[in-house]
Amino acid sequence: MSDTKNTSKKLIAVAWPYVNGDIHIGHLAGYLLPADITARYFHATGKDVLMVSGSDCHGTPITIEAEKKGVSPQKIVDTYHKKVVHLFKDVLDLSFDVYTQTNTEQHIKVVQDIFLKLLKDDYIIIDTTKQYYSEKEGRFLPDRYVEGVCKFCGYKEARSDQCDHCGRLLDHKSLENPLSKLSNQPVQLKETQHYFVDWSKLEKKILTYLKESGPNWKKWVEQESLGWIKQGLKPRAITRDIEWGIPLPVDQIPADKLIENIDKKRIYVWFEAVIGYLSASQLYTKQGKGNWEDFWKTEDATHYYFMGKDNLVFHTIFWPGQLMAYDSKLHLPDIASINMFLNFAGKQFSKSRGVTVNTKDIVEKYGNDPVRFYLTLIMPENKDSSFDWSNFFTKNNEILVGNLGNFIHRTLSLANQTNISSFKNLSVSEKTAKTISSTFSESHTSLTNCHFRQYLEGVLKLSTYGNKMINQEKLWELKKTNPDKFISVLHDLYAIIIALAFLISPLMPTSSQQIFKLLGLSVSKLWPEKDKEVDTISTLTKQIDTSIKPEPLFTKIVSSEEQS
């Protein structure tokens, strides 16, 4: 993955979570945390950032949850959207500029406009398809209401449109023994008329786009996307026989293009949810915050998209295709930052199947920064990874506390009440200056290209370097035996601490501010100018207040309770 564009505008487009339950840490590690780290990094480096997303209100997971609880889908949306907003804003402190919903008038209008434009230009065609019908319920069933056996991997709880186990998109030919999730009774296929996007008309344009942008992505993302093209893109239905969803603009559709029973059909969620990136950006302008066209209709912009691997095809093929067909002037996705799955106890996180670790609970118990630290340490960037309670405790205690926190606390404790007036005549040693500079340079590269684990590894190498310096120089002895050398070494150590405070700001913003507070420094910009980091840091070392009593930044987790 590589982004060579030094653009001033950065769109951070974050996958839209279904509001049918609580957000688990698989979502946090998969796309929320990567997006927030990236947004904070670009903010810190002086870029103009627009981070958008919202609650996906129309997916069948919401209607399933509503039927389980015997309430309306709107009630489910209202309940969980409120909880998600509280979680994102008040608990996780995510950097959203716009967090909206897919059931707003703004979003509905943009979706209908795009539908009408694609219909007018014959990218949308009318055809019939077979859809699962339940005799017992007397209706067509949405895809998530039907489960069966995936013929590709044998997974027994595959949805009728996609297998969560192997990630393949499915149709009725690849789902065996389909059953209704409502009644557990067999379902049958019946023909029904729908609108389809004829992807074959866009295939060449999409392939050209993939050849240009794909090399900037993770290799596996590029290869999987190209694999779809090699198979040949076929028409895909964008409407369903459902009652909960965005209505078709019937009064604006030409009479010869009206389908049967159109009043009972809704626009399918896979087609409309991704349009939220555009509708939310336009809402940004309506709210008086800025001009959305600066991010969507200029070359001075880079678009970053964040999601899990189950959403890959919708963002690397279908969404770019929708944009091309709607308005050729609109900016296409540049970086598709797609993660694999974070698992728990050998199973995929699943709200519907009760395999989950509630994000709000773990953050409120252990703190936002420690959770962000651990999830970045194990982030599933190129392969699935697993959350483990004991590993979380161990990594917190041995690395966050034992390496990073320990280095800072040791230094500040040894330096407390020290007269550092002679810092004014000191400069950072050549070796330390080079180490700090290279860490910033590597962090720039890693964060620009969404290599979050690599970025964290670089930060930890710098704190390890500081710890080694304390031990090798025996700082506690120098304080008594060689005050001049003590001050010289201490100056380098303070430079490293200030560098770390800047470097961790995208990942652990609270801890970053706490470090500056312990140093008595007031820093308005969260990242020094590129290639001038050491100069900036050296200036700040002259302003340190050593009279502030040091406090540990992080706390060891001591727990004997069983976690499951």
N, C-alpha and C positions, 0 to 999 in steps of 0.2 A: 504494500500500500504506500502510495506516495502522493503528496500534494506539493507541487512546485510553485503554485500561484501565491504570490505575496499580495493578495488583495486586501482592501480595507474593510470590505463588508463580508460578514460571515453569518450565513443562515444555519442555525442548529435545529434540524427537524427531528423531532422525537416521536417514536411510535406511540400510537393512541391506545391506552389501556382500556379494555372493556370494564365498565362500571357495574359488575355483577358480583363483586366480592372484594375482600381486602387485598391490598397489594403485597405480594410475598417478595422475599429477597432475590428470587430468580429474576424478577423484573428489575430490581435495583441494580444487580450485577450485569444484567443483559444489555440494558439500554439507557436507563435513567442516570446511573452514575457516570458511565462513559460520556454521555451528552453534557452533564453538568461540569465535569472536569474540563472538557473541551471549551465550553462557554466561558468558564472562569479563566482559563488560560488566555483565551483571546481578549477577554475584557482586560486582563492584567497587562497584556502587551499592547494595549491601546487600540484594538480593533473595534469596529462598530458591529455589535452582535445582536442578532434577533433570534431568540430561542422560542419555538412555538410547538404546541401540542394541545391536546384536550382529551376529554372523555369520549370514548367510542360508545355511543348510546343505542346503536341499532343492531348490534350483533345478536344472533340467536342465544348466546349464553345469557343474555339479559332476559329474554322471554322465558327461557328454561327456569331461571331463578325466580321469575315472577310467578310462574305456574306452580313451582314448588311451594312458594309462600302464600299463594292464593291472593296475590295483589296485582295491580296493573304494572306493566313495564315502566311506565313513567314514575311510579312510586319507587321502583328499584333504582332507576337512574337518579332521581332526586336524592335518595338516601346515600348512595355510594359516591356520587359526584361530590357531594358536600364533604364526605370523609376523605376522598382523594385530595381535594383542594387543601383541606386542613393538613393532611400528611405531607404533601409536597411543599406547602408554604411554611407551616409552623413547626413541623417535626424535622423534615429533611432539608429545609431551606434551599430548595432547588432554584435555579436561575431563570425560570420562565419569564419571558416578557409578555407572552400571551398564553394562557391556559384556558381553553374554552370547551365547547361541546359540539357534537355533530347534530344535535337537534335544534340548533338556533336558526332563526330566519336567515342570518347571514350565510351560514353553511349551506342550507337548503337551496338558496338562490344560486350560489356558485355551482353547486352540483347540477342543478337543473339547466343552467346556462351551458355547462360543458356537455351535458347529455344532448341538448338541442343542437349544438354546433356539430357534434360528431354524427348525429342523426342526419342533419342537413347535408353533410359532406360524404354521406354513405359509408362512414366507418362503422356505423351501427346498422345492423340488418335485422330482419325479422325471420325467425325460424322456430321450429318446434323442438322440444327436448323431452326426454323422459325424466320425470321427477317422482320421487317416492311418495306413495299415497297410502294412507292408513284407513282401511275400511272401518276399523273400530272407532277412530276419532272423526271419520267422515271428512277428511281434508288432506291436502298436500302438506308434507312435512319439510321444514327447513333442514339443511344438511346436518346441523348439529343435533337434530332430534332423531337421527338415524345412526346406529352404530352396527358394525359388523366386523368381519375378519379381513384384514388387509392381505390381498393375495401375494403381495411382494415380500412381506416380512413375517406374516402370520400373526401379527398383533391383533388380539381379540376385541379390543375396544376402539378400533379405528372409526373416525367420523366418516360420513359418506362422501365428504369433499376432500378430506386430508387425513393422513395418518400421522399422529403425534409421535409415533415411535421411529419411523424411518424418514418422515418429512415429505413423503411423496404426495402430490395432489392426486386425488382418486376420482373415478367416475363409477357408474353402476356396473361396469365390466370388471372393475378391480376390487369390488367389495363383495365378500361372500357372506351368506346368511344374515342379511340386513334385518334389524329389528327396530321397532319404535322404542325410544327411550322412555316414552310416557307410559306405554302399556306393556312393553316387552313382548309384543306380538309381531309376527312377520308383517312386512310391508311389501307392496307391489309397485311396479313402475307403470305410470300412466303418462300419456303425451299431454303437453301443455305448451301454449305459445308464449314466446318471450323475445325480448330484445337481446342481441348479441353484439359484442365488439368483434369485427372481422379482423383479427390480428394479422392475417396473411397480407393485408394491404399496408401494414406498418412494419412488416418483418425486416425489410432491407434497411429502413431508417434505424430501427432498433439495433440491428447488427452493426451498422456504422458507428452508432453511439457506443456500443459495448467495446468495439475495437479501440475507440479513442479513450474511453473512461476506464474500462476494465483493468488495464495495467496499473491503475492507481489504487486498486483494491487488493484485499488479501487474495492470494492465489486461488484458494478454494472457492471464494465468492465469485471470482472471474470465471473459473472453469465451470462451476455449476450454472451460472447465467448463460454462458455460451452453449452449454449442453441443451438448454431449452430451445435455443434457436436451431441447433442441429436436428432436433426431433421434429421441427416444423411447428410454427404457431398456428393453432386452430381457433375458430370462433369460440368465444366463451360467453355464456349467458350473464347479463348484468341486471336481470330482474328475477324476482322470485314470487311465488304465490304465498305471500305473507301479509299480515296486517300491520306489523310494526316495522317501520322504515320510512325512508324519504319517498313521498308520493311522486308519481310521474306528472309532469306539467301538461296534463291532458288537453287543456284549452289552447295550448300552443303547438300541439303536434298536428301536422297535416292529416286530413281524414284518411288518405290512402296509406298512412303509416301507423294507424291505430291498431293495436293488437286485441285479441279476444279477452274479455273480462279484465280490461285494463284497470278498472277501479279497484280490483282486488289484488293488484300487483304492486310491489314496491321495488325501488332500486336496491340492488344487492350490496351488502356492506363492503365487500372487497373492492368494488368500484368506487364507492363514495368516500370511504374513510380516509384514503390517501389524499383526496382533494382537500382535506382539512388543512394540509400544510399551506396551500394557497389561500383558502378562505380565512384562516387564522392570521396570515400575514396581512391580508387586506383589512381585517378587523383591527390590527395594529394601527393602521392609518386612521380608521374611523374613530378610534379612541384618542386620536390626537398625539400619538407617541412618535410618529415618524412616517416616512414615505415607503410603502411596501415595494414600489417599483425600483427603489435604489438597490434592493436585494434580488429582484426578479428580472429586471430588464436592463442589466448593465454587465459589462465584462469585468467590472471591479468587484466581483462577488465570488465567493466559494460556498457551495452548498454541502453540508454534512448531514447525512441521514443515519439515525441510530435505531437498531431493532435487533430482535433475535432471529435465528436462522429460519424459523418457520414462516417469517415474513419476507424472505429473500426475493422470491419471484415477483411479489407485488411491488417491490421498490426498485429492482434493477431492470425489470422488463415492462411490466404493466403501467406503472406510474410514469416513467419516461415516455412511453407510447401515448398515454392519455395527453400529456403535455404537448407532445409534438403535433398531435391531431387537433388540439384545441387552439394553440397559439404558438407559432414558430418562434416568436420573440421571447418566450419564457425560458428562464434558465433551467437546465436539466441538472439532476443530481451529479455532483462531482465525486464525493467520497461516500461510499456505502459502507459504513462501519457496522458490520454485522457480527454478532457474537454467537458462538455455539451455546448449548444449554448449561446452566448451573443446576446440578442435581443435588438431591438430599437423600442420604442413606440408600444410595443405589437406585433411587427412583427419580423420575422427572417431577419437578414441582408442578402441582396441579391443584388449583382451587377446587375444581369439581370433584376430585378424588381424595381430597383431604390431606395431600402431601404438601405441607407448607410450613414456612417459618414467617410469621407475621412481621413485616418491616417495622411497623410502629412499636411493637413490643420489644424487639431486640435493640432498636435505637434508643428507646427511652430507658432501657435497663443498663446498656453498656456504653452509650454515647454515640453520637453521630460520626465523629472522626475515627474512632477505633473500628467501627463497622465499615466505613468507607475504605480504611486502610486494608483490612483483611480481604474484603471483596475484590479490591484491586490486585492484591497479592495473588489471589486464586482465579482471577477473571478468565472466563472461558473464551479467549480470543480466537484460538485456532483449533481447539478440541474441547469436548465437554469436560467440565471439572465438577468437583463435589464439595458442598458445604458440610463441615463436620464440627460438632460442638467442641470436642477436645482439641482439635487442630486450631480452631479459632482461639481458644484460651491459650494454647501453647505459643502460637505466633504473636498474639498480643503481648504475652509476658516476655518472651525471648527476643523478639525483634522490635516491636513498637516501644515497649518499656526498656528492655535490656540493651538495645542498640541506640535508637534515636533519642528516646527520652533520657536514657542514662548519660549519654554524651553531653547533652545540654545541661542537665542538672549537676553533673560532676564539675563541669567548667564554671558554671555560675556560683556554685557553692565555694569552690576554691578562690574565685575572684571577688566574692562578696566583701565589700568595704575596702577594696583595694584602690589605691590612688593611681589612676591611669592617665594622669596629666601628660606623661611622656609619650602616650599614644600619638600625640600631635606630630611627633618627629619620626614616627615609624611608618613603614609601608609593608604591605603583605609580602611575605617571602615568595621568591620565584616559584618554588615547587607548589606551595599552597595556592598561589594565584593561578597557576596553570591548571591545577586540579579543579578549582572553582569554575574557571572559564570553560573547561571541557565539559563539566557537569551541566552547566547552563546550555551549552551548545547541543549536547546530546538530548537534553530535555526538550529543547525547541523542536528538534527533529522528531523525537518520539511522540510528543503531544500533537504536533501538526499532522502527523500520520496515524494518530489513534493507536499507538503502541503503549498502552497504559502500564502494563507489567514491566516493560523495558524502562519506562520513565521512573517507576518506583524503585527498580533495582539500582538505577543511577543515583537517586537520592540517598538510598541506604549505603551505597559505596562511599559517598561523601561523609556520612556520619561515622562510618567504620574508619575512614581515614582520620577523622578527628579523635576517635577513641584511641587509635594506635598512637597518635601523637602524644596524648596525655600519658600513656603507659611508657612509651619509649623515652620521653623526656623526664619522666617521673616528676610531674608538675608539683605534686605535693611536697617533694623535697626541694625543688628549685625555689619554691616560695620562701624557704628558710635559708638556703645556702647560696643562692645566686639570684637576688632580686631583679637585676637588670635582664638576665636571660628569661626569668619568669615572666616579666612584662612583655618581652618580645614574643615568646611562645603564646602567651595569653592573647596578644593582639591577633595572631593567626587564628586561634581558636574562636575568638569572637567573630572574625570575618567568616569562618565556616558556619557559625550559628546564624548569622544574619543571612548568609546565602541559603541556608536550609529554610529559614522563615519565608523567604521569597519563593523558593522552589516548591514547598509543600502547599502554598496557598490555593492552587486549583483543587488539590486533593483533600486537604484538611484545613479548611479556611479558619475555623475557630482556633485551632492550635497555632496556626500561623500568627494570628493576631495576638494570642497569648504570649508567644515568644517575644514579639516586639514590645509588648507591655512589660515583660520581665526585664527587658533591656532599657526601658525608659525611652523608647523611640516612638515617634509619631511618623508613620509612613503613609502617604496618600496614595502613591502608585504601588501596585502589588508586584511589579516585576521591573527590574532595572532595564534600561535601554540595551539592546543587543550589542555585544562586543564592548560594552562599557560597564559590565557588571562589577568587576573588581574595583574600578574607580569609585562607583557609587557606594559600594560596601565599605571601602576604605574611608570615605567621608563620614559614613554613619558610625564607624568605630570610635570616632572622636567625640561622639555625642552620647555615648553609653552612660547610664547611671548605675554604678555598682552598689549603690546603697539599698537597692530594692532586694528584699529577702526572697531568695529563689524558692519556687514551689514546683513540685513534680508536675510535669505536663500530662502524664498518663498514669493510669493505675493498674496494677496487676489484678487479674481476675482470680480469685480464690473461691473455688466452688467444688463441692463434693456431690452436688445433686445430680441425678441422672437427667440427661437431656435427650429428648427424642423428637 
